[in-house]
Amino acid sequence: MHFTLYSRSYCHLCHDMIAALESARATRDFRFDVVDVEDSPDLEARFGVKVPLLMAGEHEVFHYHYQEALLDAALQQGSQDRAARTA
């Protein structure tokens, strides 16, 4: 499964979230891209100070702090969605 983490380069919560997600990848099958909202006026306007923000497509998974249970729920939902598409 693929996630997008919206962040800022100077944000300590963002750095913490990246570290937590990297650690979680050791036991879970997912990947994520980090997008700096300050590189885009549209993203800056859309997300404002709501970073770090982990998204699965257009669905918010969690923001500000890593939440293992919500990551696992998103991964489970992604698996179910993939299974339904192939059935």
Backbone as a ProteinNet text record, in pm:
[ID]
protein_1_A
[PRIMARY]
MHFTLYSRSYCHLCHDMIAALESARATRDFRFDVVDVEDSPDLEARFGVKVPLLMAGEHEVFHYHYQEALLDAALQQGSQDRAARTA
[TERTIARY]
84.6	0	89	37.2	113	43.7	124	76	153.8	97.6	167.5	171.9	291.1	308.2	335.2	243.1	262.2	334.7	440	524.6	588.7	674.1	759.3	900.1	999.6	1137.9	1181.9	1129	1172.8	1084.7	992.2	892.2	943	962.3	1011.7	908.7	780.1	678.1	684.8	716.1	729.2	846.2	957.7	1075.3	1043	970.5	929.9	839.4	746.8	653.6	729.3	823	901.5	976.3	1037.6	1110.3	1016.6	898.6	802	754.2	727.9	683.4	793.9	915.8	1028.8	1040.6	1023.6	1029.1	913.8	795.8	677.8	693	767	787.5	864.5	931.9	1005.8	911.8	787.2	692.6	563.8	558.3	437.3	477.5	389	416.5	348.1	423.7	373.8	491.8	462.8	563.2	498.3	581.4	526.9	622.2	561.9	636.5	619.3	723.1	716.7	706.8	604.1	581.7	585.9	675.1	686.5	580.7	485.2	375.5	423.5	540	590.3	640.7	651.8	693.4	577.8	455.7	338.1	240.4	209.4	109.8	-26.4	-62.8	-190.4	-193.1	-83.6	-77.4	-70.3	4.2	14.2	-124.5	-202	-337.6	-429.9	-412.9	-500.7	-476.6	-348.9	-317.3	-277.4	-233.7	-197.6	-101.7	-140.8	-54.3	-86.4	-172.2	-212.6	-110.5	13.2	120	197.8	254	251.4	112.5	83.7	-46.3	-22.4	-66.8	-53.6	-184.9	-173.4	-291.8	-278.5	-391.1	-403.5	-495.7	-437.4	-518	-571.2	-701.2	-765.2	-818.1	-784.1	-834.9	-726.7	-761.5	-668.1	-657.5	-535	-511	-491	-398.9	-380.3	-291.6	-290	-204.5	-142.3	-37.6	41.2	125.9	64.8	137.6	108.1	210.4	197.3	99	8.5	-90.4	-93.1	-27.5	-10.9	-144	-242.6	-371.5	-438.6	-426.1	-486.5	-408.8	-278	-199.7	-241.5	-251.6	-291.8	-432.3	-523.2	-659.4	-657.5	-576	-565.7	-506.4	-406.1	-347.3	-447.5	-524.7	-629.1	-734.4	-776.6	-875.9	-821	-696.3	-633.4	-629.7	-600.7	-599.9	-738.4	-838.9	-977	-1020.9	-982.7	-1018.6	-954.8	-826.8	-757.7	-823.5	-859.5	-922.9	-1059	-1132.7	-1264.5	-1252	-1147.6	-1127.8	-1087.9	-1020.3	-974.3	-1074.3	-1177.1	-1277.4	-1375.4
-117.3	0	123.3	229.6	353.6	466.9	540.9	657.5	780.2	895.6	1023	1092.8	1134	1209.6	1354.5	1441.9	1584.7	1640.2	1716.4	1762.6	1896.3	1939.8	2057	2018.1	2074	2036	2074	2181.1	2227.3	2175.9	2088.3	2042.9	1920.3	1935.4	1821.7	1709.6	1741.7	1636.3	1557.5	1627	1560.6	1463.9	1506.7	1418.8	1296.5	1317.9	1206	1109	1164.1	1079.9	997.6	1057.4	984.1	869	895.6	790.6	678.3	712.9	611.7	527.5	592.3	517.7	427.4	476.7	391.8	269.9	289.3	178	79.8	131.8	47.2	-37.9	11.1	-64.3	-193.8	-205.9	-328.7	-448.4	-421.5	-530	-518.4	-420.7	-399.6	-372.2	-409.5	-391.7	-265.1	-155.6	-31.2	55.7	156.8	256.7	393.6	494.9	630.1	730.1	834.7	947.3	1063.8	1144	1264.4	1383.5	1466.9	1585.4	1706.5	1800	1923.5	2020.8	2056	2143.5	2283.1	2321.1	2454.8	2465.3	2352.4	2354.4	2387.9	2395.7	2419.6	2512.4	2627	2715.3	2647.1	2559.2	2488.1	2395.4	2320.6	2231.3	2310.9	2419.2	2504.9	2555.9	2599.1	2648.1	2534.8	2417.8	2304.1	2250	2236.7	2171.1	2266.3	2386.2	2483.5	2425	2431.6	2380	2234.7	2169.6	2031.3	1932.1	1946.6	1855.3	1816.4	1699.6	1599.1	1537.7	1499.8	1443.2	1324.1	1206.6	1085.7	1060.7	1046.3	1024.2	893.2	826.1	710.5	756.3	794.7	856.3	989.3	1005.3	1128.4	1112.6	1001.9	974.6	998.7	1079.9	1106.5	983.2	943.4	831.8	887	980.5	1052.6	1173.4	1262.4	1379.6	1411.4	1492.4	1537	1427.3	1313.1	1207.1	1071.2	988.1	851.6	774.3	701.8	620.5	480.9	390.1	255.1	187.7	199.7	134.3	188.1	317.4	375.7	336.1	323.9	274.5	131.8	48	-90.9	-99.7	-13.6	-13.3	27.4	125.5	168.1	56.4	-12.6	-124.2	-236.9	-264.1	-368.4	-329	-203.5	-155.7	-164.2	-128.3	-137.8	-280.2	-375.6	-517.7	-563.5	-522	-559.9	-498	-372.9	-307.2	-377	-415.4	-486.5	-623.2	-692.4	-824	-810.3	-707.4	-686.8	-654	-580.2	-545	-665.8	-762.6	-879	-993.6	-981.1	-1089.5	-1086.7
0	0	0	-57.5	-69.7	7.9	83	157.2	113.8	141.9	124.1	258.7	297.5	421.3	384.4	419.2	397.9	519.3	493.4	603.4	569.1	658.9	639.1	682.5	617.9	646.2	787.3	842.9	975.2	1089.5	1061.8	1159.4	1236.6	1368.4	1446.9	1455.2	1456.7	1455.7	1324.5	1216.4	1087	1088.3	1144.1	1153.6	1239.5	1348.6	1434.8	1358.6	1279.4	1203.6	1099.2	1030.4	931	997.7	1111.8	1183.6	1226.3	1276	1319.3	1201.1	1087.6	969.7	916	916	873	963.6	1092.8	1186.7	1162.5	1137.6	1114.9	989.1	892.2	768.1	791	902.8	932.2	949	989.3	1015	933.9	843.8	763.7	619.2	526.8	384.9	334.2	330.3	273.5	234.8	155.8	122.1	137.7	146.4	157.8	94.8	42	-12	84.2	96.5	178.7	84.3	107.5	25.9	117.7	87.6	165.8	116.4	202.9	161.8	124.2	171.7	139.7	-3.1	-72.5	-212.4	-306.6	-251.7	-335.1	-263.5	-322.2	-260.5	-242.7	-337.3	-326.2	-204.8	-185.3	-69.1	60.8	59.5	177.4	215.9	118.3	144.5	189.7	130.1	162.6	303.1	342.5	468.6	580.9	548.3	651.5	752.7	879.5	986.4	1021.9	948.1	978.3	923.8	966.8	928.5	1053.2	1057.9	953.8	938	816.9	782.3	690.9	733.4	652.2	580.6	448.3	365.4	288.7	271.5	182.5	70.6	-41.1	-147.2	-97.3	-98.6	-48.8	93.3	158.3	292.9	397.7	496.5	606.1	694.8	724.4	815.6	956.8	973.5	1100	1076.3	1174.8	1164.6	1300.5	1296.8	1412.5	1476.7	1512.4	1582.2	1518.5	1511.5	1461.6	1548	1482.1	1553.7	1489.6	1557.1	1504.2	1470.1	1556.5	1532.7	1405.9	1380.8	1261.4	1135.3	1146	1033	1000.2	1102.5	1080	1020.6	1066.4	1011.5	864.3	828.7	689.2	602.8	653.9	580.2	561.4	664.4	655.9	552.9	555.7	459.1	317.1	300.5	168.9	117.5	205.8	167.5	127.2	201.7	169.8	37.6	13.8	-111.2	-231.4	-217	-325.3	-351.5	-244.5	-259.1	-328.6	-294.1	-355.8	-504.9	-542.3	-683.9	-767.1	-706.9	-783	-779.8	-699.1	-688.9	-803
[MASK]
+++++++++++++++++++++++++++++++++++++++++++++++++++++++++++++++++++++++++++++++++++++++

